Amino acid sequence: MSDPDSDNYPKVVYPGEVGPGAGYGSQKFQLLQSAISNCAVPLVHQLIQQEPGLVREQGMRSWHGQTALHKACLCGDWSVTYLLLEGGADPNAKNEFDETPVHYSCKRGLAQIVHLMVQRGGNLEAVDKNGKSAAHHAAQTGSVFVMKYLEMNGVNFNAVDKNLQTALHICCVHGHVDAFKFLIKAERTTLTQVDGDGNTVLHIAAREGHPYLCWELLVVMGCGPLHLTNREGFTPVELAAQRNKYGHIEITPILQWLAKKDKSYIVRGPVFTWWWLLFMPAVLYSVIALTSHYFLPSHQGMVYLAGMIVLILSLLGHNHRMNHVCRWPDPIFAGTFFAGLLHTAILQIFYLIPIFIVMATLLGLNLFYMYYKILRSDPGAAKESVRDQESGKCMTLVDLCVPQRKVDLYCPVCEVVRAPRTKHCRLCEQCYENMDHHCLFLLICLAKKNHALFCWFIICCLVSMTLFLVHCALYISRAYSDLTYSNTFYTMLWTDCWVLSLIAMNAASILWGVNLLRFQFSVVSRGMTTVFMSRTKTALTQQERIVNILYFLMGREPFAEDPLICSQNTHTV
C-alpha cells in the first residue's frame, strides 16, 4: 500500500524536461545494451535485424561515447561481437577518450575477439588520448595470448604513452607475472625506459611490492638500476621500504643487501642454499648416525628420535618451491630420497655384509645406474607446434583464434601450439607430451619418453629394499639369536639404532612404492596418465589391461585403446 504523503516528496527534475537515459540512445538501444551485458545472443540478433541503425549510426552511444561494440568487447562474448560487426559496427569507433573497440578487446584479454576485430578492419596502431596503444591496454589485464597476437601483427612494445610508460611499466604496476616474463624474454621491450616521473620498471615493481618481478629484473639487469633515483629522489630500495605490505617486507631486505654491492655485481640466486637443501637430509642423517655411534653409543634411540623429529619438521616446512623470492624448485625432497638410497647402500654393503653380496652389489649398481639415467633423461619436451591436419604446417596462435578451437592450447612460455595430452610444467618451464606428473623426489617431469623408465626404477627400488630387509633379518638372526623379539627390539633401539631406523624407513617406503606402482599400472593399463585421467569406467577387459601394462613397460604403444576415453570425459588434474 502506497504512502498517502508520498506525493509530497520532491521530484527529480531533468534539465530541459529530458527523461532518464534519453541522452544515451533510444529505448531499443538501451535494450541492446542490456542484452549485450547478459550475453543474450538471440535477442541481440533480433534487435539488430529489426533496427540495423542501433549499431551503425554514430549517435547511438552510451556513457562516455561508448558504442554497442565497445560494450560487447568488454563483455567478451564472441558471438555477440560477431553479430555487431556483421550488422555494420565500426571496430575503430572512438569514445570520448579516443578508445576504440579494438582497445577494449585487448583490455578484455581475449585473442579470438581481437582477431575478429582485425579481420573486420580493426586498427591495432590506434592510440587513445593518453597515448596508450593496443599493447598498453593488453598489459592492463596481462593477457599473454593477446600480447603474442599483437607481436605477430607487428605491434611495437617499446611504444610509450604520454606518461612515457611502455607496456612493461603497466605490467609492473599490476603485477602480471606471465605478461612480464613474456615482455622481457627475447628483448621484446627495453628495460631502461624511464617514465614521466623518472621511474624505471624496477622503481614501479618495488613501489607496488612485487618481489618476483623485482628479482627477475635484477637477474637480467644487474644491480645498476638499484642506484637510480626518480624525480622525487627515491631509489627502488627506498620506495619498497616506504610500505609494509607482505611483498614489500619480503623484497626490501634483499634490495637493501644488493644495493650495497657494486653496480657490476651479477645476481645469481641462492645457489649455496639450493645445494644445502639438496644435501641437508644426507648430512643430517650422517650427523645423527656418527653422534649416536661415537658419543652416545648406549643411548642411540634418543639421538635418532630427536634427529628424525628435526628432519621431519624441516620437511614439513617446505613445499614444491623454495622459500625465496626467486621461487626455484625446492630440492629437499630429492635430497631426502638420495639420502635414503645412500645410507641404505652404505649400511648394506659395509655394515651388514650380506650373504648375497654379489646379488646385492649388482642390484645396487643397477639401481644407481637407473637413478642416473632417469635424472639425465629427456621426458619428451614439445619443441615445435603441432601440425595442422589439412595443410601439414605448424600451427600458430592465429590458427587458434577461430571458433571451435581453444586458444589456451598455445603455450606462451614455450611458444608452441600443444598437441592433445601435452601439458606445461611450471617447475620445469617446459611442455611435455603425455605428461604424467612432476616428481619432487627426482626433480624432473615424467612424460612420454621416461614414464616407463620411472616405473622400472620403482620396481628396482622395491626389489632392492626387499632384499635389504632380508639381509637385515639375517643379520638380526645372527647378532641377536639368544634374545626374544621384544628384547631384540629394545637392544637395537639403544645400541643398534642405525639398522633399526633404516629397517623402518625401508619398510614404509615399500608400502608407499607398492601403492605408487599399483596406481601407475592402473592408469597406464587404460592408456592414460596421471594428469589426463578419465572419469568413466573402462571398457577394456582384464587381459587387455595386463597386455597394455606389458606393452608400456616395453616402451610400445598400448595394445588396446579404451573406446570410452575421449576429450569429453578426460580431465586435467
C-alpha positions in Angstrom: 0.0 0.0 0.0 1.5 3.3 -1.0 2.1 6.2 1.4 -0.5 8.9 1.1 2.2 11.5 1.7 4.5 10.2 -1.0 3.3 12.9 -3.4 4.8 15.5 -1.1 8.4 14.2 -1.7 10.5 16.4 -4.1 10.6 15.1 -7.7 13.7 14.6 -9.8 13.7 17.2 -12.5 15.8 16.8 -15.6 17.1 20.0 -17.4 15.1 20.8 -20.4 12.5 18.1 -19.5 14.8 15.3 -20.7 13.8 11.9 -19.3 16.3 9.5 -17.7 18.5 7.7 -20.2 17.3 9.7 -23.1 20.7 11.1 -23.7 22.2 7.7 -24.2 20.2 6.4 -27.2 16.7 5.1 -27.7 14.8 2.6 -25.6 15.8 -0.1 -28.1 19.5 0.9 -27.8 19.3 0.6 -24.0 17.6 -2.8 -24.5 20.5 -3.8 -26.8 23.0 -2.7 -24.2 21.2 -4.8 -21.6 21.2 -7.8 -24.0 24.9 -7.4 -24.6 25.6 -7.3 -20.9 23.6 -10.6 -20.4 25.2 -12.2 -23.5 21.7 -12.8 -24.8 22.7 -13.7 -28.4 19.2 -14.4 -29.8 17.9 -11.1 -28.5 20.9 -9.2 -29.9 20.4 -10.8 -33.3 16.7 -9.9 -33.2 17.3 -6.2 -32.3 19.9 -5.8 -35.0 17.6 -7.3 -37.6 14.7 -5.0 -36.5 16.8 -1.8 -36.4 20.3 -2.0 -38.0 20.9 1.6 -37.1 21.4 0.6 -33.5 25.0 -0.4 -34.4 25.6 1.7 -37.5 24.5 5.2 -36.5 27.2 7.3 -34.7 24.5 8.9 -32.5 23.8 5.6 -30.8 26.1 5.8 -27.8 26.1 5.3 -24.0 28.2 6.6 -21.2 31.4 8.4 -22.4 30.5 7.9 -26.0 30.7 4.1 -26.0 29.1 2.2 -28.8 27.4 -1.2 -28.5 30.6 -2.7 -29.9 32.6 -1.2 -27.1 30.4 -2.9 -24.6 30.4 -6.2 -26.4 34.3 -6.2 -26.4 34.3 -5.6 -22.7 31.8 -8.4 -22.1 33.9 -10.7 -24.1 31.2 -12.8 -26.0 32.5 -13.7 -29.4 29.0 -14.4 -30.9 27.7 -11.0 -29.8 30.7 -9.3 -31.2 30.4 -11.1 -34.4 26.7 -10.1 -34.8 27.5 -6.5 -34.2 30.3 -6.5 -36.7 28.0 -8.2 -39.2 25.5 -5.6 -38.5 27.9 -2.8 -39.6 29.5 -1.8 -36.3 32.7 0.1 -36.7 35.7 -1.5 -34.9 37.6 1.8 -35.0 34.8 4.0 -33.5 36.2 6.2 -30.7 34.6 7.1 -27.4 35.2 10.4 -25.6 38.7 9.2 -24.6 39.6 8.1 -28.2 39.4 4.4 -27.1 38.3 2.1 -29.8 36.6 -1.3 -29.6 40.0 -2.8 -30.5 41.5 -1.2 -27.4 38.6 -2.7 -25.3 39.1 -6.2 -26.8 42.8 -6.0 -25.9 41.9 -4.9 -22.5 39.5 -7.8 -22.1 42.3 -10.2 -23.0 40.6 -12.5 -25.5 42.7 -13.1 -28.5 39.8 -14.6 -30.5 37.9 -11.3 -30.3 41.0 -9.2 -31.1 41.5 -11.4 -34.2 37.9 -10.9 -35.2 38.2 -7.2 -34.9 41.4 -7.2 -37.1 39.6 -9.3 -39.7 36.9 -6.6 -39.9 39.4 -3.7 -40.3 40.3 -3.0 -36.7 43.4 -0.8 -36.4 46.0 -2.1 -34.0 48.1 1.1 -34.3 45.4 3.4 -32.9 46.2 5.3 -29.7 43.8 7.0 -27.2 44.0 10.5 -25.7 46.6 9.3 -23.1 48.8 7.9 -25.9 48.1 4.3 -24.9 48.2 1.7 -27.7 46.7 -1.7 -28.0 49.8 -3.1 -26.2 49.2 -0.8 -23.2 45.6 -1.9 -23.0 46.6 -5.6 -23.2 49.1 -5.0 -20.4 46.4 -3.8 -18.1 44.9 -7.3 -17.8 48.1 -9.1 -18.6 46.8 -11.4 -21.4 49.9 -13.1 -22.9 47.8 -14.5 -25.7 46.8 -11.0 -26.8 50.3 -9.8 -26.5 51.6 -12.6 -28.6 48.9 -11.9 -31.2 49.9 -8.2 -31.2 53.6 -9.2 -31.7 52.6 -11.4 -34.6 50.9 -8.4 -36.2 53.9 -6.1 -35.8 52.8 -4.1 -32.7 55.8 -2.3 -31.1 56.1 -3.0 -27.3 58.6 -0.1 -26.9 55.9 2.5 -27.7 55.3 4.9 -24.9 52.2 6.8 -23.8 52.0 10.4 -22.7 53.5 9.5 -19.4 56.4 7.8 -21.2 55.4 4.4 -20.0 55.7 1.2 -22.0 53.5 -1.9 -21.7 56.2 -3.3 -19.3 55.6 -0.4 -16.9 51.9 -1.2 -16.8 52.6 -4.9 -16.2 54.8 -4.0 -13.3 52.0 -1.8 -11.8 49.5 -4.6 -11.8 52.0 -7.5 -11.1 51.1 -9.6 -14.1 53.9 -12.2 -13.9 53.3 -14.1 -17.1 52.9 -11.0 -19.2 56.0 -9.6 -17.6 58.1 -12.7 -18.4 56.8 -12.6 -22.0 57.9 -9.0 -22.5 61.4 -9.4 -21.0 62.0 -12.5 -23.0 63.9 -12.3 -26.3 64.3 -8.5 -25.7 60.8 -7.7 -26.8 60.9 -4.4 -24.9 63.5 -2.1 -23.4 64.1 -2.4 -19.7 65.8 1.0 -19.3 62.8 3.3 -20.3 62.1 6.0 -17.7 58.6 7.3 -17.4 57.4 10.9 -16.8 58.0 10.6 -13.1 61.5 9.3 -13.6 60.6 5.8 -12.6 62.2 2.7 -14.2 60.3 -0.6 -14.3 62.3 -1.6 -11.2 61.0 1.5 -9.3 57.4 0.6 -10.1 57.8 -3.1 -9.2 59.4 -2.1 -5.9 56.9 0.5 -5.1 53.9 -1.8 -5.8 55.5 -4.7 -3.8 56.0 -7.3 -6.5 59.1 -9.2 -5.2 59.3 -11.8 -8.0 59.3 -9.0 -10.7 62.0 -7.1 -8.8 64.1 -10.3 -8.6 63.8 -11.1 -12.3 64.7 -7.6 -13.3 67.8 -7.7 -11.1 68.8 -11.0 -12.6 68.6 -9.6 -16.1 69.9 -6.0 -15.5 72.2 -6.4 -12.5 72.4 -4.1 -9.5 72.9 -0.9 -11.5 69.2 0.2 -11.5 69.1 0.0 -7.7 71.2 3.2 -7.5 69.0 5.2 -9.9 66.6 7.9 -8.4 63.3 9.1 -9.8 62.3 12.8 -9.9 61.4 12.7 -6.2 64.9 11.5 -5.4 63.9 7.9 -4.4 65.7 4.7 -5.3 63.8 1.4 -5.7 65.1 0.4 -2.3 63.6 3.5 -0.7 60.3 3.1 -2.4 60.0 -0.5 -1.3 60.9 0.4 2.3 58.1 3.1 2.5 55.3 0.4 2.6 54.8 -2.5 4.9 52.7 -5.0 2.8 53.8 -8.6 2.5 55.5 -8.1 -0.8 57.4 -5.0 0.4 58.5 -6.8 3.6 59.8 -9.8 1.5 61.8 -7.8 -1.1 63.1 -4.8 1.0 65.9 -6.7 2.8 67.1 -8.3 -0.4 67.1 -5.0 -2.2 69.0 -3.4 0.7 71.6 -6.1 0.6 72.1 -5.9 -3.1 72.3 -2.1 -3.0 75.5 -2.5 -1.1 77.1 -4.5 -3.9 78.9 -3.0 -6.8 76.9 -1.9 -9.8 78.5 -4.6 -11.9 77.5 -7.3 -9.4 75.7 -10.2 -11.1 72.6 -11.6 -9.3 72.8 -15.4 -9.5 70.3 -16.5 -6.9 70.6 -18.7 -3.7 72.9 -21.3 -5.3 74.5 -22.3 -1.9 71.1 -22.6 -0.3 69.9 -24.8 -3.1 72.8 -27.2 -2.8 72.5 -27.2 1.0 68.8 -28.2 0.8 69.8 -30.9 -1.6 72.4 -32.5 0.7 71.0 -31.5 4.0 69.0 -34.7 4.7 72.0 -36.9 3.9 74.3 -34.7 6.0 71.9 -34.5 8.9 71.3 -38.3 9.0 75.1 -38.8 8.9 75.5 -36.5 11.9 72.8 -38.4 13.7 74.5 -41.8 12.9 78.0 -40.6 13.9 76.9 -38.8 17.0 74.9 -41.8 18.3 77.8 -44.3 17.4 80.7 -42.3 18.9 79.3 -40.1 21.6 76.2 -41.8 22.9 76.5 -45.5 21.9 74.2 -46.6 24.7 71.5 -44.0 24.1 71.2 -44.2 20.3 67.4 -44.2 20.4 67.2 -40.7 22.0 69.6 -39.3 19.4 67.8 -40.8 16.5 64.4 -39.8 17.8 65.5 -36.2 18.3 67.3 -36.1 14.9 64.3 -37.6 13.0 61.9 -35.1 14.6 64.2 -32.3 13.4 64.4 -33.8 9.9 60.6 -34.3 9.6 59.8 -30.8 10.9 62.3 -29.5 8.3 60.5 -31.4 5.5 57.1 -30.2 6.7 58.2 -26.6 6.3 59.0 -27.0 2.6 56.9 -27.0 -0.5 57.5 -27.6 -4.2 59.2 -24.2 -4.4 62.0 -22.7 -2.2 61.0 -20.1 0.4 62.9 -17.4 -1.5 61.8 -14.6 -3.8 63.4 -16.5 -6.8 60.9 -19.3 -6.4 63.3 -22.0 -7.6 62.1 -25.6 -7.3 62.8 -26.9 -3.8 65.4 -29.8 -3.9 64.9 -31.0 -0.3 62.6 -33.9 -1.2 65.0 -35.1 -3.9 67.8 -34.8 -1.3 65.7 -36.9 1.1 65.3 -39.7 -1.5 69.0 -39.6 -2.3 69.9 -39.8 1.4 67.7 -42.9 1.8 69.4 -44.6 -1.1 72.9 -43.6 0.0 72.6 -44.7 3.7 70.8 -47.9 2.8 73.6 -48.9 0.4 76.4 -48.0 2.9 74.7 -49.9 5.7 74.1 -53.0 3.5 77.5 -53.2 1.9 79.8 -52.1 4.6 78.0 -53.0 7.9 75.6 -55.9 7.3 78.0 -57.6 4.9 75.1 -59.5 3.2 75.3 -63.2 2.4 74.1 -62.5 -1.1 76.9 -60.0 -1.6 77.1 -60.4 -5.4 73.3 -60.0 -5.8 73.2 -57.0 -3.5 76.1 -55.3 -5.3 74.6 -55.9 -8.8 71.2 -54.7 -7.7 72.8 -51.6 -6.1 74.8 -50.8 -9.2 71.8 -51.3 -11.4 69.7 -49.1 -9.1 72.2 -46.2 -9.2 72.6 -46.6 -12.9 68.8 -46.3 -13.5 68.8 -43.4 -11.0 71.4 -41.6 -13.0 69.7 -42.5 -16.3 66.3 -41.2 -15.3 67.8 -37.9 -14.0 69.5 -37.4 -17.3 66.6 -38.5 -19.5 64.5 -36.3 -21.7 60.9 -36.6 -20.6 59.6 -35.8 -24.1 59.7 -32.0 -24.5 57.4 -30.5 -27.1 59.8 -28.4 -29.1 57.6 -27.5 -32.0 53.9 -26.7 -32.6 51.5 -29.5 -33.6 50.9 -29.6 -37.3 47.6 -28.8 -39.0 45.9 -31.9 -40.3 44.9 -30.3 -43.6 48.0 -28.1 -44.6 50.6 -30.0 -42.7 52.1 -26.7 -41.4 53.0 -26.0 -37.8 50.1 -24.2 -36.2 50.4 -20.7 -34.7 48.3 -18.7 -32.3 46.3 -17.2 -35.1 45.1 -20.6 -36.1 43.5 -21.0 -32.7 41.7 -17.6 -32.8 38.7 -19.1 -34.5 35.5 -20.7 -33.1 35.6 -24.3 -32.1 39.3 -24.0 -31.1 40.8 -23.2 -27.8 43.4 -20.5 -27.6 44.8 -21.9 -24.4 46.3 -24.8 -26.4 49.0 -22.2 -27.2 51.8 -22.2 -24.6 53.1 -18.6 -24.1 56.3 -19.8 -22.4 57.4 -22.4 -24.9 55.6 -20.5 -27.7 54.2 -23.6 -29.3 50.7 -24.9 -30.0 50.4 -28.0 -27.9 49.2 -31.4 -29.1 46.5 -33.2 -27.2 47.7 -34.6 -23.9 50.6 -32.2 -23.7 50.9 -30.1 -20.6 53.2 -27.3 -19.5 55.1 -27.8 -16.2 55.7 -24.6 -14.3 58.5 -26.1 -12.3 60.4 -27.3 -15.3 59.2 -24.4 -17.5 58.6 -26.8 -20.4 55.8 -28.5 -22.2 55.8 -32.3 -22.3 53.9 -34.9 -24.3 51.8 -37.4 -22.4 52.9 -35.8 -19.1 52.2 -37.9 -16.1 53.5 -35.7 -13.2 56.4 -33.7 -11.9 58.3 -35.8 -9.4 59.6 -33.8 -6.4 61.8 -36.7 -5.4 63.6 -36.7 -8.7 63.3 -33.0 -9.7 62.1 -33.9 -13.2 58.9 -34.4 -15.1 57.7 -37.9 -16.1 56.2 -37.9 -19.5 56.3 -39.8 -22.8 60.0 -40.7 -23.0 60.8 -41.6 -19.4 57.5 -42.7 -17.9 58.2 -46.4 -18.4 61.8 -45.9 -17.1 60.3 -44.4 -14.0 58.1 -47.5 -13.4 61.1 -49.8 -13.9 63.1 -47.6 -11.5 60.3 -48.1 -8.9 60.3 -51.8 -9.4 64.1 -51.9 -9.0 63.8 -49.9 -5.8 61.2 -52.3 -4.4 63.3 -55.3 -5.2 66.4 -53.7 -3.6 64.5 -52.6 -0.5 63.0 -56.1 -0.1 66.5 -57.7 -0.4 67.8 -55.2 2.2 65.1 -56.2 4.6 66.0 -59.9 4.0 69.7 -59.1 4.8 68.6 -57.2 7.9 66.6 -60.2 9.1 69.6 -62.5 8.6 71.8 -60.0 10.4 69.4 -59.8 13.4 69.1 -63.6 13.5 72.9 -63.9 13.7 73.6 -61.0 16.1 70.6 -61.4 18.4 69.9 -65.1 18.2 69.8 -65.6 22.0 67.2 -62.8 22.6 63.5 -62.6 22.3 61.8 -60.3 19.8 61.0 -57.7 22.5 64.5 -57.8 23.9 66.0 -57.6 20.4 63.9 -54.5 19.6 64.9 -52.9 22.9 68.6 -53.7 22.5 68.7 -52.4 18.9 66.8 -49.3 19.9 69.6 -48.2 22.3 72.7 -49.8 20.7 72.0 -50.5 17.0 69.5 -47.8 16.0 71.1 -47.2 12.6 69.9 -50.6 11.4 66.5 -50.3 13.1 65.8 -46.8 11.7 66.6 -47.9 8.2 64.5 -51.0 8.5 61.6 -48.8 9.5 62.1 -46.3 6.7 62.6 -49.0 4.0 59.5 -50.9 5.2 57.5 -47.7 5.0 59.0 -47.0 1.6 58.0 -50.4 0.3 54.4 -49.8 1.2 54.5 -46.4 -0.5 56.2 -47.8 -3.5 53.8 -50.7 -4.0 50.8 -48.3 -3.8 52.5 -45.9 -6.3 53.2 -48.7 -8.7 49.7 -50.1 -8.4 48.3 -46.6 -9.2 50.7 -46.2 -12.1 49.7 -49.5 -13.6 46.0 -48.8 -13.2 46.5 -45.6 -15.2 48.7 -46.9 -18.0 46.6 -50.0 -18.4 43.9 -47.7 -19.9 46.4 -45.7 -22.0 46.2 -42.7 -19.7 48.5 -40.6 -17.5 48.0 -39.1 -14.0 47.5 -35.6 -15.5 45.0 -36.8 -18.1 42.5 -39.1 -16.4 39.1 -40.4 -17.3 36.0 -40.2 -15.2 34.3 -43.2 -16.8 34.7 -46.9 -16.2 36.9 -48.8 -18.6 35.6 -50.9 -21.4 38.8 -52.9 -21.6 39.0 -56.5 -20.3 41.4 -57.6 -17.6 43.5 -59.4 -20.2 43.7 -56.3 -22.4 44.8 -54.1 -19.5 47.5 -56.5 -18.5 48.8 -56.6 -22.1 48.7 -52.8 -22.1 50.9 -52.7 -19.0 53.4 -55.1 -20.6 53.5 -53.1 -23.8 54.0 -49.9 -21.7 57.0 -51.5 -19.9 58.5 -52.4 -23.2 58.1 -48.8 -24.4 55.5 -49.6 -27.0 52.1 -48.0 -27.8 49.0 -49.5 -26.0 47.8 -52.9 -27.3 44.2 -51.9 -26.9 42.6 -48.4 -26.6 39.7 -47.7 -24.4 36.8 -46.6 -26.6 35.2 -44.7 -23.7 38.1 -42.3 -23.3 37.6 -39.1 -25.3 38.1 -35.4 -24.9 34.7 -35.1 -23.2 35.4 -37.3 -20.3 39.1 -36.8 -19.8 40.1 -34.0 -17.4 43.4 -32.5 -16.3 44.3 -32.7 -12.7 
